[in-house]
Amino acid sequence: MTAPRLVSPRWLAAGGAVILASVLGVALVLQNSGSACAAPPSTSAKTGKATFYDLGSGTGNCSFPSAPADDLFVALGPDQYSNGAACGTYLDVTGPKGKVRVKVLDSCPECGTGHLDLSRTAFKKIGAEVDGIIPITYKTVTTATAPGPISVRVKEGSSQYWLAVLIDNHATQLKSVTVNGKTTHREDYNYWIIDSGAGSGPFKIKVTDVYGHSATVSGIKLSPEVTQKTTARLATGTSGAATTTAAKKKAAAPKPATTSASPSPAVSSAAPALESTEAAPDTAVATEEAPSEASVDLAASSCK
C-alpha cells in the first residue's frame, strides 16, 4: 500500500475539499534567473483558474518583508514565477464577480501555468469563497502605480565582501540592478547579489525594467534588515534620481544657529538613522524630486 500524498494547505478549498487545478494558458514570464537581457512579459489576456490561500505568518518567496497593505497578492506557478522575475509586478485578474489587481508576492510549486493562487481577500473580490476554484482571465499590468517610492532592503549577512539587496515598489518587471556600477544577479528569492561585495557603502543603485525605464538611488547604507526608503519612482515620465529619505532630510537640515534664540536646533553632522517600515510605519512618504540628467536614464534600452 502506497503512502498518501501530502498536499499543501494552499490547495484546500472551502469545506476542506482538495483543489486540483488544470494546466491552462501560456507562460506569463520568460526569463531565467540572472538573465542579462529579460524579455518583457506578454500583456495579452490569458485564461486560467484561481484558487486562494492564506499567507499566515510567512512573507512569500519574493522575500518582501510584509504583504501589501490591501492584502491583494498572488502566488504563481514555476513557469510564471520564473525564478523570481515576476516578483513585485502586478496582474489584473477578472473572475465571475469582477476584476482585481494583485501584486506577485509568492510562488506556488504545485500550480501549473494559468493557475493563480490568490490571497483570500483578492479571491473574494472576484468570486465566491465557497466555490474554492473559479475561471479567470488575467494579464500583466505595464502601467501599475506602486503604493510608494522605490525602497531598498539589504539582506542579513551582507558585508563589504558579499552584498544582497531587495528592491520593492518598482511595479514592473526588472531587467537589471547595478550597485556602484557593479552588475548583480537575481536569485529566485528575489534578492540581487554581488558575490564579491561592493564595499562598505554608501551605495548608488540603478534599477532598470524590461521596458527601458531606469531609476538611480543614492545613499543606501550597509544596514541589513532595514527597509531604506527613497524618493524615486520607476515609471514612464517620472523622476528617476533620488536619495534615501534619511539622506534627503540630512541635506535639507538648517545650518547651526548663531544665537540661542533659533527655533530650529542644529543638526549633528552624523547621518540620521534610516527609516524602517517595520519600526516606523507612519513615516511620511517623501515627495518626488526633479529629474537629474546626470544620474537618470529613461531612454528605452535595447534587448539584444
C-alpha positions in Angstrom: 0.0 0.0 0.0 1.5 3.3 -1.0 1.6 6.2 1.4 -0.9 9.0 0.8 0.3 12.2 -1.0 0.6 15.2 1.2 -0.9 18.3 -0.1 -0.1 21.9 0.6 -2.6 24.0 2.7 -2.9 26.4 -0.3 -4.8 23.6 -2.1 -7.6 23.3 0.4 -10.8 24.9 -0.7 -13.8 25.9 1.4 -15.2 22.9 3.2 -11.9 21.1 3.2 -12.0 19.7 -0.3 -8.8 19.3 -2.2 -8.4 21.5 -5.2 -6.7 20.1 -8.3 -6.1 22.8 -10.9 -5.9 22.3 -14.6 -2.8 23.4 -16.5 -4.1 26.2 -18.8 -2.8 29.3 -20.6 0.7 30.1 -21.7 3.7 31.3 -19.7 3.4 34.8 -18.3 7.1 35.5 -18.0 10.0 34.0 -20.0 13.2 34.7 -18.2 16.0 32.8 -16.4 17.4 33.9 -13.1 20.2 36.4 -13.6 19.5 36.8 -17.3 21.4 39.7 -18.8 18.5 40.6 -21.2 15.0 39.9 -20.0 12.1 39.9 -22.4 9.0 41.9 -21.4 6.2 39.6 -20.3 3.2 39.1 -22.6 0.4 41.6 -22.0 -2.3 39.8 -23.8 -5.2 38.3 -21.8 -4.8 34.7 -20.7 -7.4 32.3 -19.4 -7.0 30.1 -16.4 -8.3 29.2 -12.9 -7.8 30.7 -9.5 -7.7 29.3 -6.0 -6.9 31.1 -2.8 -4.7 30.6 0.3 -3.7 32.4 3.5 -0.1 33.6 3.8 -0.2 33.3 7.6 2.9 34.4 9.3 5.1 33.9 6.2 6.2 36.6 3.8 6.2 34.7 0.5 9.1 33.5 -1.7 9.7 37.1 -3.1 11.1 38.0 0.4 9.2 41.2 0.7 9.0 42.0 4.5 5.3 42.1 4.5 2.2 41.6 2.4 0.6 44.6 0.6 -1.5 46.8 3.0 -4.6 46.0 0.9 -3.9 42.2 1.2 -4.2 41.8 -2.6 -1.5 39.5 -3.8 -0.9 36.3 -5.8 1.4 33.3 -5.9 2.4 31.9 -9.3 3.5 28.5 -10.5 7.1 27.8 -11.5 6.8 28.8 -15.2 5.2 32.2 -14.4 7.1 32.9 -11.2 10.2 32.5 -13.5 12.9 32.2 -10.8 11.7 35.4 -9.2 11.5 37.6 -12.3 7.7 38.2 -11.7 8.2 39.3 -8.1 6.8 42.8 -7.4 4.9 43.0 -10.7 1.1 43.3 -11.0 -1.7 41.3 -12.7 -5.2 42.3 -13.4 -7.4 39.3 -12.7 -11.1 39.0 -13.8 -13.4 36.5 -12.3 -17.2 35.9 -12.2 -17.8 38.9 -9.8 -15.4 41.5 -11.2 -11.7 42.5 -11.5 -8.9 42.9 -9.0 -5.3 44.0 -9.3 -2.8 41.9 -7.4 0.9 42.0 -6.6 3.1 39.0 -7.3 4.4 38.1 -3.8 4.9 34.3 -3.8 5.5 31.1 -5.7 3.1 28.1 -5.8 5.2 25.0 -6.6 2.0 22.9 -7.2 0.5 25.4 -9.6 0.6 24.8 -13.4 0.7 27.6 -15.9 -2.6 29.5 -15.8 -3.4 28.6 -12.2 -3.2 31.7 -10.0 -3.3 31.2 -6.2 -4.8 34.4 -4.9 -4.9 35.8 -1.4 -8.3 35.1 0.2 -9.1 38.8 0.1 -8.4 39.1 -3.7 -10.3 35.9 -4.4 -13.4 37.1 -2.6 -13.4 40.3 -4.7 -13.9 38.3 -8.0 -15.6 35.1 -6.9 -17.5 33.2 -4.2 -15.2 31.9 -1.5 -17.4 28.7 -1.2 -16.6 27.8 -4.8 -12.9 27.3 -4.0 -11.8 27.5 -7.6 -13.1 29.8 -10.3 -12.4 30.5 -14.0 -10.5 33.7 -14.7 -8.8 35.8 -17.3 -5.7 37.7 -16.4 -2.9 39.9 -17.9 0.3 41.7 -16.9 -0.1 45.4 -16.0 2.7 47.5 -17.6 1.5 50.8 -16.1 0.8 49.8 -12.5 1.3 52.5 -9.9 3.3 51.3 -6.9 2.0 52.3 -3.4 5.1 54.3 -2.7 8.6 55.2 -4.0 11.3 52.6 -4.5 12.7 51.0 -1.4 15.9 49.0 -0.8 16.5 46.3 1.8 19.9 44.9 2.5 19.9 41.2 3.4 21.2 39.9 6.7 24.7 38.6 6.3 25.7 41.2 3.8 29.1 42.9 4.3 31.7 44.7 2.2 32.6 41.3 0.8 29.1 40.0 -0.1 26.0 42.0 -0.8 22.4 41.2 -1.4 19.7 43.8 -1.9 15.9 43.6 -2.3 14.1 46.2 -4.5 10.5 46.9 -3.8 7.8 49.3 -5.3 9.2 49.0 -8.8 5.8 47.6 -10.1 7.2 46.5 -13.5 9.5 43.6 -14.2 13.1 44.4 -13.5 15.8 43.7 -16.1 18.9 44.7 -14.1 20.2 46.2 -10.9 23.7 47.6 -10.5 25.4 48.7 -7.3 28.2 51.3 -7.6 28.4 50.3 -11.2 28.7 46.6 -10.4 26.4 44.0 -12.1 24.2 41.9 -9.8 22.4 38.6 -10.4 19.0 37.8 -9.1 18.2 34.7 -7.0 14.8 33.0 -7.1 14.1 34.5 -3.6 14.2 38.0 -5.3 17.5 39.4 -3.9 20.1 40.9 -6.2 23.5 39.6 -5.4 27.1 40.7 -5.8 29.2 37.7 -4.6 32.4 39.8 -4.2 30.6 42.6 -2.4 30.5 46.3 -3.3 32.4 47.8 -0.4 31.1 49.2 2.9 28.8 51.8 1.3 27.0 54.1 0.9 25.8 52.6 -2.4 24.4 54.1 -5.6 21.9 51.7 -7.1 20.5 51.8 -10.5 17.4 49.7 -11.4 16.2 49.2 -14.9 13.0 47.4 -16.0 12.3 45.4 -19.1 10.7 48.4 -20.8 13.8 50.6 -20.5 12.7 52.8 -17.6 15.5 53.4 -15.1 15.9 55.0 -11.7 19.0 55.7 -9.7 19.0 56.0 -5.9 22.0 57.1 -3.7 22.9 57.0 -0.1 21.9 53.4 0.5 23.7 52.2 3.7 25.1 48.8 4.5 22.4 48.3 7.1 21.0 44.8 7.0 17.3 44.1 7.6 16.3 47.8 7.4 13.9 49.0 4.7 15.5 52.2 3.3 13.0 54.5 1.7 13.9 56.7 -1.3 12.1 59.3 -3.3 12.4 57.7 -6.7 9.6 56.0 -8.7 10.2 53.7 -11.7 7.6 54.8 -14.2 7.4 56.5 -17.6 7.8 60.2 -17.4 8.7 60.4 -13.7 11.9 61.3 -11.9 14.5 58.6 -11.5 17.0 60.4 -9.4 16.7 60.1 -5.7 18.4 59.6 -2.4 17.2 57.8 0.7 14.7 59.7 2.8 17.2 59.9 5.6 19.9 61.3 3.3 17.4 63.9 1.9 16.5 65.0 5.4 20.2 65.5 6.3 20.8 67.5 3.1 17.8 69.8 3.9 18.7 70.3 7.5 19.2 74.0 8.5 22.7 75.3 9.4 23.6 75.6 13.1 22.0 78.7 14.6 24.2 81.6 15.6 22.1 82.5 18.6 20.4 80.5 21.3 17.0 82.0 20.2 16.8 80.0 17.0 13.6 77.9 16.8 15.4 75.2 14.8 18.1 73.2 16.7 21.4 72.5 14.9 21.6 69.1 13.2 24.5 66.8 14.0 27.0 66.0 11.3 26.2 62.3 11.9 23.7 60.8 9.4 20.3 60.3 11.0 19.0 56.8 11.4 17.4 55.3 8.4 13.7 54.7 8.5 12.4 51.2 8.6 8.9 50.3 7.5 8.7 47.9 10.4 9.9 50.4 13.0 8.2 53.5 11.7 5.2 52.5 9.6 3.7 56.0 9.9 6.6 58.0 8.5 5.7 60.5 5.7 6.3 59.5 2.1 8.9 61.7 0.5 7.9 63.8 -2.4 9.4 63.2 -5.8 12.4 65.2 -6.8 13.1 66.9 -10.1 14.9 64.8 -12.8 18.7 64.8 -12.7 20.1 64.2 -16.2 23.5 63.2 -14.6 22.1 60.1 -12.9 18.8 59.3 -14.7 18.4 57.3 -17.8 14.8 57.0 -19.1 15.8 56.0 -22.6 14.5 52.7 -23.8 17.2 50.1 -23.6 17.5 47.5 -26.4 17.3 43.8 -25.7 19.8 42.0 -27.9 
